Amino acid sequence: KLARAKYIRPGQILQIPTDGYDIYRKMALTKSAGSKQVYHTVRSGDTLSEIALIYRTSVKKIKKWNGLRSDRIYPGQKLKIWTKA
């Protein structure tokens, strides 16, 4: 217990509860409270940057939500996007 201790010492064993951690981690990666999922169908000339601006999010988040490794997108592709409700 760290009730009175101010410092953690080398070799000290710490217990860190992780109950529910995965649930909250997944929520943080996908959406915030008051948001909803929409789909954007990519049109010719669209870029991830422009799509991110439209939905007020980031390219990084769009790539994560859709499992994209590069910035390449194609006309007709449907992108999952979380946006404020």
C-alpha positions in Angstrom: 0.0 0.0 0.0 1.1 3.5 -0.7 -1.0 5.1 2.1 1.9 7.1 3.6 4.6 6.6 1.1 5.4 9.4 -1.3 7.9 7.5 -3.4 8.0 4.2 -5.1 11.3 2.3 -4.4 13.2 0.0 -6.7 12.1 -3.6 -6.2 8.8 -2.6 -4.6 5.8 -4.6 -5.9 2.8 -2.6 -7.1 -0.7 -4.0 -7.7 -2.6 -2.1 -10.4 -6.2 -3.0 -10.9 -7.2 -3.5 -14.5 -10.8 -4.5 -14.2 -12.7 -3.0 -17.1 -9.6 -1.5 -18.6 -10.2 -3.1 -22.1 -13.7 -1.8 -22.2 -12.7 1.8 -21.5 -9.7 1.5 -23.8 -11.9 0.4 -26.7 -14.4 3.2 -26.0 -11.6 5.8 -26.0 -10.3 4.5 -29.4 -13.7 4.5 -31.0 -15.9 7.2 -29.7 -16.6 9.7 -27.0 -19.8 10.3 -25.1 -22.5 11.8 -27.3 -21.1 10.6 -30.6 -22.5 8.5 -33.3 -21.1 6.3 -36.1 -21.6 7.4 -39.7 -20.3 6.1 -43.0 -18.7 8.3 -45.6 -18.5 7.0 -49.2 -15.3 8.2 -50.8 -15.8 10.1 -54.0 -13.2 10.8 -56.7 -10.8 13.5 -55.5 -11.5 13.0 -51.8 -8.6 12.9 -49.4 -8.5 11.8 -45.8 -7.5 15.3 -44.7 -10.6 16.8 -46.3 -12.9 14.1 -44.9 -11.3 14.7 -41.4 -12.1 18.4 -41.7 -15.7 17.7 -42.7 -16.3 15.5 -39.7 -14.1 17.5 -37.3 -11.8 14.7 -36.5 -8.3 13.6 -37.4 -6.7 11.6 -40.2 -5.1 9.4 -37.6 -8.5 8.5 -36.0 -10.1 7.8 -39.4 -7.2 5.5 -40.2 -7.5 3.7 -36.9 -11.3 3.3 -37.1 -10.9 1.7 -40.6 -7.7 -0.3 -40.2 -5.9 1.8 -42.8 -2.1 1.7 -42.9 -1.7 4.4 -45.6 -3.5 7.5 -46.7 -4.7 5.9 -49.9 -8.5 5.8 -50.3 -10.6 4.8 -53.3 -13.8 6.0 -54.8 -16.7 3.9 -53.6 -14.8 2.9 -50.4 -17.0 3.3 -47.2 -15.2 4.8 -44.2 -16.5 4.4 -40.7 -16.4 7.7 -38.8 -17.4 8.7 -35.3 -18.9 12.2 -35.1 -20.8 14.3 -32.5 -24.5 13.5 -32.4 
